[in-house]
Amino acid sequence: MAPPPALSSDNLVKAGLIAAAVLSVLLVVLSTYGRRRCSHPAVRLLVLGASIIYLPLTSQTISSLLRKREYERSNISGNKSNPDDVKEIAREMWTLLLWFLLILIIKGNADMAAATGGATAALPASGDVSIDGQRISPSVGHLFQYPVLAYLILKCLPEVNWVDAPLDTIFIAFTALGLAKTLLKLAASYGASRSFALGKNARLIAGYMSSQLLDGDEGQEQVPRYIVMGERKEHVRKHPQGYRVKQDVLDNKFSSLVTLDRVWLMAKHGDSILAERRQLRDLCLSYSLFKILRRRLSGYPNLADSGSSQQSLEFVLRGMDSFGAGGAANSDRVFRVLVDELWFASDFYYSPVPLCILGGWCTVLNCLFSVLIMAGAMRVGLIYRDKGVVSTKKPYQYVTYSLLVVTVLVEMWEILSGLWSNWAKMALLGHYFRHESAWRRYSCIHAAISAFLRLRPARRWRDKMGQNSVLEPGRFRKRFGFLTEKLYGRAGLMRSVPVSEAVKDAVLRSLLSSHGRLSKGGAAARRFGGKLDWALYGSQKSDRSSTAELILMWHIGTRLFEMKSTTASTDMVVASHLSNYFAYLVAAAPELLPDCAAYTEERYKEVAKDVQAALGREADDDDRGDSTAERYERLVAALSATSRDTVLRRGAEIGRHLVKEYARDEASGSRILVEFWSEMLLYVAPSENIKGHVQAMARGGEFVTLVWALLFHAGITTRPETPGTAIV
């Protein structure tokens, strides 16, 4: 018999198996880890390319193995071939099929991120945003790979007799489970896209908030009547300007539609769960704020809704009605509410939204399929090991058993992350609100629900702030730069510190003292006194400095004053953290600042280059004991030279003035800096750059995004542009 075609030669088959193994590992790593953490376009392109290549590569390799098997079988009759060679070919076929099946199951959990949540709104970060914000992106292509897998299994079934294991039954059952789970998620996506609780929610909330303002309902309650949960088709009526919620549903205190004022009322009247666990009431507040924010993220313009009313501003200034705090704003609670709100938003756009939010049956079936897949994977692993199905070659064994372990872990993580998420808590709370009287009659079930609601979900929001310094960049740079920058952007090169309670207090205190009137640091700057020549810093309209330049000036001045400080007071630490955070934003996230991002980036490079020229190697000195009088004098002299950039000269002048005026009263100088940076943060936070803030969610979140959300809910969506407010 003629030798097999060149395509099915041993070398090409081996190359195909090796390539399949490499792509298998690559797809698993990128699909499970890269979905949320690695949002760089290059990573997404790599996942797509590997997915496209893997299917034809697997098909071609199996076809080559089948042709090779025919050639070996024909030689057996002539005693020219060993039956063990045919058996080894069969092992390679079924090993490759197992890889294909496990990758479909593993990758399905990542590919179905949008479909699992159903009707995920178009990502503002993608630039493809409709006025309704409704986009469904279920992985239908993923579903079509199962018929290809079934076809390959049928082609390999005649060879199952060469392997002493019931592989035909195993693969049929395992493939059916993966297909059933995929169909469940697609069905859930289809239903959610037509749900007023998810798919049509942004449009419903937009119409509802508009109608609340027009009807004058906002002034009737101290707590705004934001929608929390329970939106259904029977609650909605169509209107020329969009959807509206029926008034009789809102007035019915026992309706399945739950509003925020009703949650507050239940907690106030001693509801057992909400009264015992006030964090649950705050979680309801976060969920209602997320729905309002999602309306904005979905592309709706700033309408005259809750975000622009006086009541909303007062609600935020009261600390979003701090329960039991006498109406006093508690910064820790306020920012925890905002973190949970943006946690919902980050999950919604960048992670598979758990099926538990869609209803009980979806949750039960999804968990059942996951459990069966885990059991099937463990059973397959035992059969492949005991029956010797896997090739004796070690690389094949490593890849096979690694994929089996990852399959079990991914399914287990999907169950645990779904049940322990804030989404599951909201779904359970919704059921509790609808059947409150029934739950109260069963104390044991009531206690079980209360215990479940105490579970802490896995963290999704990075409650940290990046740090950078123009004068000492080496203090805040990470050493593994290239790969980190490619995956996470320039923000990945900067170190970070936790956002302290003192920082949150300072920002909220500044908002309360200004009563929502933003200032570009001018209120704090006025308290300097009249000895500083403000004309030098652009007080004239024609010579006003940009926001980026102003930030860098005061950043340099703050650092110089910090170097001369003899005590590390709380205010000085807060001022230092905020100053370094603004230097981080200028360097790593200029899109979140008012000036053009390209201009800010270029201006920062110019200033950093001039600092390097002025200080030489001293600019990269990592020595932490350098805040001495001698170093201060050298820095001021070097930065004040007439040949230096205007930003450096003005920054040195600000630092020199601070040291001169407050050398004997460092506490007052530190307090002024805290006020300046707090006011500056409030000034830069309002932004129409939705894309920048959503992209920040992908890398774990930014502190300025929290402030942006806080001001949005207070009705502050734009910066003051009048000449009197942009004070330098």
N, C-alpha and C positions, 0 to 999 in steps of 0.2 A: 504493500500500500504506500502511496506517496506520502511524504512527510507533511505535517500540518502546514497551513499557510503561514507566511512570515508574521502576520499580525498576531498569531496565537503561539508564537515561539516562547520558550521558557523565559527568556530575558524580558520580553514585553509583558508577559503575565506577572512576573515578579515585580517589574516596575509599576504595573497597575495596582498590585496589592500594596506595595509600599506607599504609593501616592494616595491610595484610598485610606490607608492607616493614618498618614500625616493629615489629610484633610478631615478625617473623622475627629482627631484630637483638636484640630484647629477650629472646626465648627462648634464642637462642644464648649471649648473655652470661650470663644467669642459670643456664642449664643447665650450662655448662662451668665457671663460676667460683663460682656460688652454692651448689653441692652441698655443699661442705665449709666454705668460708670464711664464707659468709653463712647461718648457721643460724637467723637470726631468723624467727619465725613469719610475719611480714609478707612476707618474701622468698619463703618457700615458698608462701604464699597467692597471691602475685603470679605465680609460675611456674605454679601450677595454673590460675589464672584465664586467663592468656595461652594456655595449652595448650587449655583448653576453648573459648575464643573463636576460636582460629586455624582449627580444622577447619571449622566452619560458615561462617566468613567466607570461607575459600578456596573452598569449594564454591559458595557464593552468588555470589562474584565471577566464577568460571568460568562458572556458569550464565548470569550477566548478559552475559558476553562472547559466549557462544554465541548468545544471542538477538540481541545486537547484530550478530553476524556474519551471521545469517540476514537481518536487515534490510538490511545493506550488500550482500549477495550479490543479493538481489532487486532492488536498485536498479542493479546493474551492467548487467543486461540492458536496463534502460531508460536507460542512459547517465546515470544520476543519481548515480552513485557511482564513485569511483576504486578500481581493484583494489588499489592500494597500501594503502588503508584496511583492506581485508579482511586483507591480509598483516600489517599492524601489529597487528590484533586477534589473529591466530594467534600472533604473536611474544609478545604479552602473556600468552596462555594458557599457552604452553610455558615461558615464564619463571616464571610463578606455579607451575606444576607442579614445576619444578626446585627452587624454594624449598621447597615442601612436602616433596619427597623428601629434600633435604639436611637439613632440620630434623629429619625422622624419624631419619635416620642419626646426626646429631650428638646429638640429645636422647636417642636410645636408649642411648648410652654412659653418660649421667648417670642416666636413669630406671632403668636396670637395675642400679643399685649393689647392691641387696640380692640380686637374682637372680643376678648374676655371682658373688657369693661363695657363694650357695646357703644356704638355711636360716639366714639371719642371725637371731640371737636378738633377742627384742623389746628395743627400746631402753629401758633403765631411765629415760632422760630423758623418754620419752613417757608414763610412768606406767602402761603396759599391759604388765605383766610376769607371766608365768605361772610356776608352779613349775618347769616344764621349760625355760622360756625359749625355746621353739621357735616361731618365727614365720617364715613365708615370704611375702615381698611382691614377687613378680615383677610387672613391669609388663605384665599381660595386656592392659590397655587400650591400651598402646602397640602391641601386636601387632594389635589390631583396626583400627588406623588404616590398615594396609596394604591391606585390601580396599577401603576408601574411596578410597585413592589409585589402586588399579587401576581402579575404576569411573570416576574422573575421567579417567584416561588413555584408557580406551576411548571415552569421550564426545568426547575431543579428537582421536582418531586420524583421523577424516575430514578434519580440517583440516591434517594433516601435509603434504599436498601443496603447501600454500601456503608452506611453509618448505623451502628447498633443503638439507635435512640428514636423515640417517637417524635421526630422533628416535624412531620407534617401536621400533627394535631397541635403541637406547641405553637408553630408559626401561625397557623390559622387563628387560634384563640388569641395570641398576642397581637396580631395585626388587627383583629376585630376590636380589641380593647382600645388600641391607639386610634383607630378610625372612629369608634363610638365617642371617645372623648373629644376628638376634633369636631365631630358633628354637633356635639352638645354645645361647645363653645361658639360655633357658628350660629346655631339656633338661638343661643342666648344673645349673641350680638345682633341678630336680626330683630329679636323682640325688644332689646334695649334701645335700638335705634328709633323705635316707635313709642318709646316710653316717655311720659312727661317727667319722670323722675331722673332720667339720664339723657336720652337722645335729644329730646325737645326741651330740656330743662332751661337752657340758656335763653331761648326765645320766650319761654313762659315767664321766667324771672324778669326779663326785660319788660314785658307787658305788664306784669303784676306790679313792679316797682313804679312804673309810670302811672298806672291807675291809682295806686295808693296816694301818690302826690297830688294828682288831679282831684281825687275825691276828698282830700283833706283828712285822711285817716291817721296820718302820722302824728298829728298833734294830740290825739286822744289818749295815747298811752305813753307812759314814761319809757317803757321798753319797746323799741320798734317791732312792728309785726312782720318780721322777716320769716320767710318760709323755711322750715327745718327739714321736713320729710313728709312722705305720704301723698305726693302729687299723683293723681289718677285722672283718667280721661273724663270720668263723670263729674270731676270738680271744675272742669274747664269749659269755657264758652269761647267761641270765636268772635273776634272783634275786627273792625276795619284796620285798627292799628296793631293788631297782633292778638295773642291769647290773653284772656282775662280769667281770674278765679271768681267763681260765683260768690256773691255776697253772703248768701245763706250758709254756705260752707264755712266761711270765715267766722260767722257769728255763732256757729254751732261748736260749743266747747267739747263735745264728744265726737267730733268728726275725726276721720282717719287722717285728715290734713293737719299736721302739727305746726304751729307757728311759735316764734320765740317767746312772745308774751305768755303763751299758754305754758311753756316749759318753766318760765319764771314763777308763774302762779302756782304750779304744782310743787315747785321747790319751796315756795313761801308757805304753803299750807301744810307742809310736813309730809310730803310724799316720801315713803320710806327709802327708796333708792336714791332719788335726786337730793333729798335732804341729807342723807348719810354720805353721799359721794358727790360733793359739789363740783368735782372735776368733770362729772358727766354732764352737768348743766353747761359748763364751759365748752365741752366737746360739741354739744348741740349748737352753741353759739358759733364755734369755729366752722361747723358744717354749713350753717346758714350763710356765714360770711364767704365761705368758699364758693357757694352757688352764685352769690352776687359778683365775686371776683371773676368767676368763670364766664359770666355774661360779658365782662369787659375783655377777657382773654380771647373770647370767641369772635371778636371783631366788632361788637356793637359800640357805637360812639358814646361819648359821655353824655347821657341824657340827664334830665332834671329828675334824678331818682334819689334814693336815700343818701347817695354820696354827696349831694349838693344841698341838702336841707339843713336848717339850723338844728333840728332835733338830732340828726346824726352826729353833728359836731359836738353837741352837748353830751350825747351818749358816749362818745369816745373820750371826751374830757372828764367825764365822771368815772373813767376807768372801765367803760362798758358795763356799768352798773355792778360794781364789785359787791357781791352778795355778802351781807354781814359785816361790811367794812365801813359802814356809815357813809357810803357814797364816795369814799376816798379812792383815788386811783392807785392801784397796786401794780407797779411796773412788772414785777415777776409774773403776775397773773395775766396782765395785758399781753405781754410778749409770748407767754405760753399759748394763749389763745391764737395769736398770729402764727406761731410756729405750727400749731396743729392745722390751721387753715391752709397754709402753704404746703404742709405735709400732704393734705388731701390733693391739692393742685399738682404737686410733684408726682404723687402716685398716679393721678389720673392721666398725666401726659407722658410719663416715662416708665411706668411699671404696669404689669398686668393687674387690672382692678379685680379684686376677688369676686367670684361668682356669688358670694354670700349676699352681696348687695342687691342681687336680682331676684331673690326669693328662695324659700326653703328647699324646693325640689331640685333646683339647680345646684345648690350647695351639697345636698345629700348625694346626688348622682355623681357630681364631680369628685367628691371625696371617695365614693365607692370605687369609681374607675381608677383613681390614684392608688388606693389600697390594693386593688386587683393587679395593677401594673407592677407595684412593688413586689407583691407575692410572686407574680409571674417571672419577674427578673431574677429573683433569688432562686426560683425553681429551675430556670434555664441555666443559671450559673452552675448549679449542682449537677445537672445532667451533662453539660458540656465538660465539666471537670471529671465526673465519674466515668462517663462513656468515652472519654478521649476524643470528643468531637473537634475541639480546638486543635489546630496544628501543633506539633511538638516544638515548633520554632518559638523561642521566647518572645520576640516582638509581637507576634500574633496574640499570644496569651496575655501580655501586658495590656494591649489595646482592648481586647475583648472584656477582660475582667474590670478594667478601668471604666469602660462604658457601662457595664452592668451596675457598678457601684454608683456612678454618677446618676444613672437613671433612678435608682432607689432614693438617693439624696435629693434630687430635684423634685420628685413627686412628694417626698416627705416635707420638703421645705414649702412646697406650694400649699399643702394642707395646713401646716403650722402658721405660715405667714398670713394665710387667708383668715384662719379662725382667730388669730391673735391681733389682727389689724384693727385700726379704728373704723374701717368699713364694716367689719363684723359687729362691732359694738353699736354702730348706728343702726344696723339692720335689726339687732336684738332689741335696742331701745324702741325702734318703731313698732315692733311686735308687742312690746310691753305697753306702749301708749295705747295701742288699739285694744288690748285685752287686759287692762290694768286691774279691773275688779276680779277677773278670773284668777290672775296670778296671785292676788292677795290672799285668796282662800287656801292656797297650798304653800305653807311656810317653807317646806323643804325645797320645792322648786324655786321659790322666791330667793332663798338663800343661795342656791346654786347659780342663779342668774347674777346675783350680786357678787359672788366670788369670781365668776367669769369676767365680769366687767372690771375687775381689779387688775387683770392681766395687763402687763405693759407691752405694747407692740414693739417690734424692731425699729430702730431709729431710721428715719428717712431724711431728716434735716440736719445739716451740719451747723450747729449753733456756735460758730466760730467766726472770727474776723481776721482776714489776712493782714500781714504786717510787712512794711517796707520802709526804707530810709534812703533819702537821696544822698545824705552825707556818709552813711555807713551801710551800703547795700549788702556787704558780705555778712552782716549780722542776721539777715532774714532770707538769704537764698539757700535753697536746697542743693545738694551736690549732684543728684541724679537728674540732670537737667534735660537732656535731649528727648528721651522717650516720654518723660512726664509732660514736657511742653507739647509734644505732638498729640498726646492723648487727652490732656486736660487744658491745654492752652497755657498762656503765660502765668495764669493763676496757680498752676501746679508747681511753679518754681519758687513760690513764696511760702514762708512759714506762716503759721496762724496761732492765735491765742483764743481761748474761750471768751465769749462775750460775758463780761462780768455783770453782776447785779448793779454795780455802781454806774457802769456805762448806760444800762437801760434806764436807771433812775434819772441820770443826767438828761437823756434825750426826752423822756416823758415830762420831766420838770420844765424843760425849755418849751415844749409844746403847750403845757398848761399856762405858763407865765405869759406866753405870747397870744394865747387864746386863738391859735390857728393862723395868726398873721406871721408870714414867713419873712425872714431877713437874711441877707447874705453875710451873716456875721457882724452886721453893723451895730446892733444893740450892744454887743459885748465890746466892740472896738471903741465905741463912744466913751466907755468907762476908762479908757486909757488916760484921758485928760487932754489938754491942749498943747502939750509940749512936743508932740510928734507932728511933723509936717505932713499932713495927709495928702497935700497936693503932690508929694513925691510919689504916692502910690496910685495915682490915677483918679483923683477925686473929680477932675474935670471930665465932662462927658466924652470929649474927643480923645482922652488919654486913659480911659478906664481899662484896667487890666482884665484879662479873661478870667473865668472861674478857675481854670487849670493853673494859671500863673498865680492867682491869689492863694490857692491851696498850697502851692509849692513855697511861696513866700512865708506863709504862716507856719508851714511844716518846718522850715529851716529855723525860723524864730523860736518855735516851740522846743526844738531839739537843743538849741543853744541855751535857752533858759533852763531846760532840764539838766544840762551839764553843770550849770552853776548852782543848782539847788543842793542844799545840804541835807534835806530830808525827803524821803520818798512817800509823800502824803498820798491819800486816796485820790484827791483831785489831780495831783501831778501824774499819777499812774493812769487815770482816766484820760487826761489830756494827751498823754504820750500814746496810749493805745488808739485813740481816735485820730490823732495826727498821723501815726504810722499807717492806719487803715486808709486814710485819704491818699497817702503816697502810694499805697498798694492799688487803689482804684485807678489812679492816674497811670500807673505803670502796667497793670494787668487787666483792668476792666474799664477802659475809657468810655465805652458805649453807655455806661450807667451814669455818666456825668453830663452836665448841660451842654458843654462845648462839643463841636464836631470831634468825633472819635479820632479821625486821621490827624486833625490839628493837635489834639491833646497828646497823642502818641508821639508826634514829631517834636512837639515842644518839650516833652519829658526827655526825649533822647538828647536834645540840645542842652538842656539844663544838666542832665547827668554827665554828659561829655565835658561840659565846662567845669563841673565839680571835680571830675577826674583830673582835668588839666590844672586846676587850682591846688588840689591837695596831693596829687600824685598817688603813690602807693598808700598813703594814709587813708584815702577814701575807701579802700577795701580791707582796712585793718579790722580784724575780728576781736581785738582786745576789748573786753568789757570793762576794764578799769581805766578807761581813757577820759572820763569826765572830770578833768582837773582844770585848774585855773590856767595852766600853761597851754593846754590843748585848746581851751576856749579862746584864748587870746590869738593863738595861731590861726584858728578857724575864722575868727572875725576879721583878722587882717587879710587872710587869703581871699575871703569871699567879698570883701569890701573894695578890692582893687578896682580901679576905674576900667580896666580891660575886661572885667568879668561881666557875665550876663546880668541884665537888669534884675531878674528874679533873685539872683544870689545877693546882689548889693542891697536890695530892699529887704530880703529875708534877714540878712545880717543886721540891718538897721532895726528891724522889729525885735530881734533877739537882744541887741544892745540896749534898746529902750526898756524892754521888760526887766533886764538885769539891773539897770540903773534905777528904775522907779520902784522895784519890788524886792530889792536885795534884802531889806530888813522885814519885809512882809511877804514872804514867799507864798503864804496861803492865799492872799488876795490875788497875786499874779496867777497862781494855778487855777483859782476859781474863774478868773477872766478867760483863761484858755479853754477851760471846760465849757463855759458858756459859748465861746466863739465856735468851737468845733461842733457842739450840739446844734447851734443855730445853722451852721453850714450844712450839717447832715440833713436837717429838716428842709433846707432850701434846695438841695440837689435831688432829694428823693422823688418829688412829684415828676412824673415823666410820661410821655406818650410812647416811649420806646418799650413796648410790650415784649418785643422780640428779645431784647437784652436781658430782661428779668426772667423770662421763661428759660432762656439758655443758662442763666445763673442757677436755676433750679436743677438743671441736669448735672451740674458739678457739685451739688450739695447745698446750694443756697448762699445768699449774701445777706449781711446784716442790713444793708441799704434797701434790699427788697422787702424785708420786714417793715421798715419805716415807710416804704412806698405803699405797702398794703394798709398800714395804719392810717396814713394820710388820705388814701383813697376812700376808706370807710368814713373818714371825717369830712368828706366833701372837698378836700384839697387836692385837686388834680393838675393844677398848673402852677408855675412859679410866678411871683410878681415881676413884672417887667418895667415898671415905672422907674424913672431915673432916681427917685428918692429912696428906693428900696435896694438898689444894687450898690451898696456902700462898700468901699474898699478901705 
